[in-house]
Amino acid sequence: MTDLGTKIGSVTLPNPVMTAAGTGGHGAELGAFFDLSELGAIVVKSLSASPWPGNPAPRLCPVPGGMLNAVGLQGPGIDGWADHDLPALARSRARVVVSIWGRTVGDYAAAARALARAAGRYPGTVVACEVNISCPNLEDRSRMFAHSAESAAAAVAAARDCELPLWAKLSPNTPDIVEIAGAVLSAGAEALTLVNTLLGLAIDESSRQVVLAAGGGGLSGPAIHSVALRAVFDCATAFPRAPIVGVGGISDGAGALRMLLAGASALQVGTATLADPRAPRAVLDGLRRLLEESGTSCVADVVGAARGRWHWRRADHS
Ligand SMILES: Cc1cc2nc3c(=O)[nH]c(=O)nc-3n(C[C@H](O)[C@H](O)[C@H](O)COP(=O)(O)O)c2cc1C
């Protein structure tokens, strides 16, 4: 029997499989398909301090290798979420990771304070705060927080007010992801979540128009799996002691195992859940089977294992 338990900094989870923010609803919606407490954790859709309407429709579109979304972080705000969604999550006994977002550094601090109040109502339910910094920073010409080491660090530092372990979720749309990872770790992030969606665009050739009302969107699904593996691999190599949560294009146990081998201690399932709401549970079953079949005694034995061979190859060719 493989011990599936894993540690993300100060957070201990019974297994490494979670949902990805924005792909499993705000609350206990997936509980209609499996017991939410069976996953390592449930990550809820990103919330801001105040309600936010998101983008106009159409907001989703299938593309080769995955999908594009421009949902635009629609949400009820943290207080609304705490009233309407958190009670059912607490009853499910799931471990909950709350994703927060903002458009200014002050927004992150406000969201963090609101989260501290909400989490305090159900002690033990919210185990961590994931800071989604793939948002335009209104104080920096709407450049994404996650594309600037300074802005990324400021958002994460502001989120410390939530008094929960912080996971910083980074964007793959930058050549500086390792530098930005270093900045958010120095600013107080206990772990890195890698990665958010890749910038993309869909065009319908028959109407000759851009498909999504917002224009561009975020690409997710199998098409970004290698991008996510690379981000995890590079950050794990640069920061071997930083816990990493890998996300991008995982739809089965093999994809989950690849993410662990790249250096992640846990992983999230996103787009696959939109196609089949049972996907996170199936990924967990598949990962367990692969680890047991290979006689792996614990998750830590495979975390980052792909890096050993790479170092050996480099040494051989240098
Ligand atoms: C419809 C949709 C909504 C999303 N909403 C959020 C969100 O609210 N916050 C966030 O950090 N990431 C959000 N994401 C990004 C996912 O959490 C994940 O990082 C990304 O989709 C890559 O994983 P995947 O290929 O398994 O989907 C969203 C993705 C999709 C497809």
The ligand as a Gaussian input file, in Angstrom:
#p B3LYP/6-31G(d) Opt

LIG

0 1
 C      -13.311000      27.985000     -16.734000
 C      -12.046000      28.224000     -15.953000
 C      -12.069000      29.087000     -14.871000
 C      -10.908000      29.323000     -14.121000
 N      -10.966000      30.158000     -13.047000
 C       -9.856000      30.339000     -12.289000
 C       -9.923000      31.129000     -11.116000
 O      -10.979000      31.616000     -10.708000
 N       -8.756000      31.307000     -10.425000
 C       -7.563000      30.738000     -10.802000
 O       -6.547000      30.927000     -10.119000
 N       -7.494000      29.954000     -11.895000
 C       -8.610000      29.744000     -12.651000
 N       -8.542000      28.928000     -13.738000
 C       -7.259000      28.281000     -14.074000
 C       -7.191000      26.848000     -13.518000
 O       -7.298000      26.839000     -12.108000
 C       -5.881000      26.154000     -13.930000
 O       -4.782000      26.858000     -13.395000
 C       -5.711000      26.075000     -15.440000
 O       -6.952000      25.851000     -16.075000
 C       -4.735000      24.976000     -15.839000
 O       -5.172000      23.709000     -15.401000
 P       -5.998000      22.687000     -16.365000
 O       -5.251000      22.587000     -17.657000
 O       -6.072000      21.411000     -15.595000
 O       -7.342000      23.315000     -16.554000
 C       -9.696000      28.679000     -14.492000
 C       -9.678000      27.805000     -15.576000
 C      -10.830000      27.569000     -16.307000
 C      -10.763000      26.598000     -17.451000

